[in-house]
Amino acid sequence: MADETTVTLTAATQTNGTTADGARDSNTSPWDSITVSENEVFRENTITKAVVASRGDTEDTVEFDDYIEILPGTGITQPRTLRIKVWARSPKVPPLSNIGVKGVREIEVKCTAVKFR
């Protein structure tokens, strides 16, 4: 459809390595976000997430915001803003092979934006 656009966001983070005494490091990426124009909204049911890299404990946060009513008087809403961030923590020791290993998380999120006016 000509009035649709696929938007891609990426979020990535990396930690310091786990120390020999088992101390683990964690890190959170900054938010990556986009807000579409006033005559566009995101179709929430089109969102996809691909994991590019992952090591250690990880968590992803994907949020929609800035909901607007797309058909006046119906209460039907869709968002104009999409944002993502990731968190990673270096792996546990033992095994000893995890000493110095960094936690990593990177994702790519795609969603379709559509014109509605």
N, C-alpha and C positions, 0 to 999 in steps of 0.2 A: 504494500500500500504506500502511495507516495507521501502521505501525511504522517508516516511513522519514521522514527529514527532510533537506532540502537545506541545506547550510551554505555560506555565501559569505564569502570573505576577499578583501581588497583590499590591495595594496601599491603605493606610489607614491614617487617621488623626483624631484628636479630639481637641476641643477647651476648654477653660475655660468656666464656666457657665455664662449666662446672669445675670447681677447685678440687684438689686432691683430698681435702677434708670434707668434701660433700656439699659445700656451700653452692647454692644455685642462684642464678641471676634471672631476672625477668625484665621485659620491656614491652611497652605498648606503642603502636604506631600513632602518628597524628591522624585525625579524621581526614578522609578524602570525601568530598561532597560535591554535588552539582544540583542546581535548581534550574529547571527548565523555564521557558518564557511563560508569560501570563496566559497564553492561549494553548498551552500544552500541559499534559499530565503524564505521570508514569502509570503504565498498566502493571499493577502489582503482580498479577498472575504470570507475567513473562520473565520474572527474575531468575537468573541462573548464577551459580557460583562454581568456579573452578579453583581447585587448590593447586598452586604453582609449586610451592615448597612447604615442607612441614617437618619439624624435628623437635622433640621434647614435648612438653605440655603446651597446648595451644587453645585459643578461643577466638571466635570471630563475632563481630557485632555488625549487623546490617539493619539499618533503620530507614523508614520512610517518614516524612514530615511535611508540614505546610499543605494540609488537605484542603481542597476546595470543592464546593458543590458543582458538579459538571452539568446537571440538569436542574435548573432553578425550581425550588419547591418540592423536590423529590427526596432530598436527603442522601442522594447518591454522591459519594465523594471519592476522589482519587488524589494522590499526593503529587506535589511539584518538586519535592526535594528527596534525594537519595543520598545516604552517607554510610561509610563503612570504616571500620578500624579493626586491627588484629592485635593479639597479645600472645607472647611466647615466653616460656621458661625453659632454661637449660635442663637437660636430662638428669635423672637421679644417678647417684653412685651408690652401691655397685650396679652394674659391672664396672670394673676398673677402666674398661675401654671408653667409658663416658667422661673420664677426666679430660678437661679442656674442650669438650664438645659444646658447641653453641646451640641455643634454641633458635629456631627459625620458623617464621610463618609468612607466607605470601599468598594472597588470593586475588582473583580477578572476578568482578561481578558485572554482569550485563543485564540491562533492562530496556524495554521498549518504551519510548516516549511517543505520545500520539497527540495530534492537534484535535481540539474538540470545539473550537469556535471558528 
